[in-house]
Amino acid sequence: MKKQFILETILDEELVQRFEWLWINEKDTILMFGTEKLLITDELGITFINPFNLMQSMGKATLEDMRKQFNHEKDFEVFLLEKDNDFNTKILGNVEDKIVEYKGNRHVLRKYLWLKELLKWNMDPESSRIRFEHLLRPE
């Protein structure tokens, strides 16, 4: 049986502060690489790199190249959202299987329940019971 691991990288508070400084002083660089869409903070104040919604968080140059394939900006945005939601839906199915598998292990179960809420938030922020937000937000 093939094992799947999904890891989110938790960021040290010093690194979080550095990104916040860059957002104020080097916003163009952050926007160029799509970093503002990758850094997520949960309701406990833990900041991590979101391993999902990769299409939407690609670098500016890559997105510009992809955008050229569409006649309308809205069509391009729908394409990105659909690709990410397809991926998130598949992973969500795996996570829900793990929730059933680990229902007797509270320590592991808690992590899969959190991951389920993150996936739901990625697809529709209003559907998650846990509050997540992007660390770097437009003013």
Secondary structure, 3 states (H helix, E strand, C coil): CCCCCCCCEECCHHHHHHHHHHHHHCHHHHHHHCHHHCEEEECCCCEEECCCCCCCCCCHHHHHHHHCCCCCHHHHHHHHHHHHHHHHHHHHHHHHHHHHHCCCCHHHHHHHHHHHHHHHHHHCHHHCCCCEEECCCCC
